[in-house]
Amino acid sequence: MNTVSSMVSSGRRCMQKIRRPPLLLPAASSRVQRRLQSTQPVCAARLPYIVKVHAGKRYAWCACGHSKKQPYCDGAHKTEALGISPLRFTPDKDKTVMLCACKQTKNAPFCDGSHFKVIFKDVLKSVKSVFK
């Protein structure tokens, strides 16, 4: 481990060596990645995904928001959000559905309009920052 050390003089004129921890860079360090893992889902998009699902086919809806293949899971939760698992579902008939993208729905994986709250909170934040 690469550490940075500096010499500090104390009141008795003796030199003392103090070790500082290394700078944590956003590289592929496993220690850094463990600290950045989220326990709450992140909003993948503000509006729901309108997708066609097929009867009998098994789907895995991304519940963490980190997937690059939204609204479906690509396994990103295994490194980004260990405490969150995808929701697996199998539709009973072919249909077009709205799958939640804000990850705040109470009717997962389907949209229940919770994204309006997310949008409203974002608007409030931006208005407050303008008037500061």
N, C-alpha and C positions, 0 to 999 in steps of 0.2 A: 504494500500500500504506500502510495506516495504522500508523505506528510510534509507540511510546512512548519518549520520551527523558527522561533525568534528568541533572542536573548533579552531578558528583562532584568534590570537591576533592582534589588530590594533595598530596604532602608539600611541594611548592614553592609552595603557595598559588595555584596557577593552576587555573582552572576547566576541566574537561574534559567534553565532551559524550559520553555513552555511549548507543548505540542498543540497545534491547532488542527482540527479535523480538515480533511481535504475538501476542496470545493466540490459540491455535487453538480455535475454537469448533466444536461438533459440527454446524455448519450444512452446507449442501450444497457446501462447498468441495471442489474436485477434489483439492487437495493433501492434505486430511484423509482423503478417501476412499481415496486411493492408499496411505496409511500404514496404514489399517485393513484392507486386503485380507488374507484369510487364505490360507495355503498348505496347511493341514490341514482336512479336512472337520469340520463341526460336527454334533453329534448333533441330529437333527431331532425325534426322539421315542425313548423308551426301549424301546418294543415295536414289532414289525414291523407293516407295513400289510398287511392281508389284502384282496387285490383280485382281481377277475375280469379275465383277459386273453383276448383273442380271437386266433385263429389268423390269421396273415398281416398283422396290424396292427403297425405299427412304434411302439415306445414309447421314450421317453428318460427313464431313471431318473436322478434327481438324485443326483449323487455328492458335491456340496459341502455339502448340508444347509441352504442358504440359501433354497431355493425356497419360495414361499408356496403352491404347489400340490403339496405332498408326496403321494406319493413321486415324482411326475413333475417334470421340469425346466420352469422358467418363464423361464430365461435369467438368473437372478440371479447365476450364476457370472461373468458378463461384467463385473460391477461389484464383486462381493463376494469372489470367489476366482478370479482369472485363471488360475492354474495347474491348475485342476481342471475337467475336462469331463464332461458327462453320459455315461452308458453307454447306448448304443442297443441294443435287442434286439427280436427278432421271434419270438413263440412259434410253435411248430409245430402246436399244437392249443388249442382253447378249454379253459381250466382256471382254477381258483382257486389263487393263489400267495401266499406271504408275501414281500413285498419289504422289504428291510432299511431301517430308519429310523435306526439308530444310526451308520451309515456305517462300521462297523468290520469288516464281513463279509469273509471271504476268498473267498466264492462270489458276488460281485456279479452281478446286483442282488438275488439271493435271500438270505433270512435263513439264517444258519448257527448261530444261538444266541449270537453274540458280544455281544448286548445284555445277557446275564447278567453278563458281565465289567464292562460299563459301569455297570450297576445296583449291582454289588458294590463297585466303586470309589467310587460316590456314597455308599453306605451307610458305607463306611469313613471317608470324609471327614467326614460328619456326626457319626459316633461320636467321632472324634478331636477335633472342634471342641467337643463337649459336655464332654469330659474335660480340656480345657485350663485 
